[in-house]
Amino acid sequence: MKRRSVFAAIGSAVFLLLAGIGAEGGEVKVLSAVGMRQVMRDVGPMFERATGHTLAIYYESSGVIVPRVEAGETADVLMLPRSGIDRLTKAGKVEAGTTTDLANAIVGMAVRKGAPKPDISTPDAFKRALLAAKSIARADPAQGGSSAVHIAKVAERLGISNEVKAKSVITFRAEDPLASPGYAVANGRAEIALHQMQELMSVPGIEIVGPLPSDFQQTFFFSAAIMAGAKEAEAGKALIKFLRAPAATAIIKAKGMEAAAP
């Protein structure tokens, strides 16, 4: 389904969904992994218009958010890779029974629009593409982002970690969507970008080469949960329910992710 038709079909479904959700408006604080940012750009305003609640969403890598929550930072909703939610659940930071799976994402490669697309269909072809590239834009694994760590491990498995490091353009700031691997390729700072597919698909001026070969692919599972002691727990639960409804799952798919199974 084309993206325009996806969004055109959403309106009536949203209001049917929210017929039983109504609540007085409150500000919901959300700590979210960057991987959910493209989805929330569309779903967030829809939720606000339909419910009267407002969202204060703070994006960061999961490797930054989890330690901050463990150290005492509070929010109403956590939106993180499932591994981070599970870790915080064990630490008593998540309200029992509120964890809900939302979406899955994978890593891909992109090049500047019009540039030749390298063959990455097999592990050997992917390795050759990385070695042939003059520069590789990627996120900093030191920040703990799940896909950034995975990409670094892939380079190690291929035995070309040093070569990849030497030509890497490390470009990622969670607070600035334009400081991402895809934009580094779009503006000519790097030849190829490695990042989660939904982040690459949102960048104008680049083209997707494809996902990493299956031998080096990893699926990242994003979930949401209510924090223990949340001030706006009911509004937070309404947001999570909203994200599992057909209107939101259509957006998740349009952004290049897979909606979690019911």
Secondary structure, DSSP 8 states (H G I E B T S, - for coil): --HHHHHHTTHHHHHHHGGGT-----EEEEEEEGGGHHHHHHHHHHHHHHHS-EEEEEEE-HHHHHHHHHTT---SEEEEEHHHHHHHHHTT-B-TT--EEEEEE-EEEEEETTS-----SSHHHHHHHHHH-S-EEE--GGGT-HHHHHHHHHHHHHT-HHHHHHTEEE--BTTBTTSSHHHHHHTTS-SEEEEEHHHHHT-TTEEEEEE--GGG---EEEEEEEBTT-TTHHHHHHHHHHHTSHHHHHHHHHTT-EE---
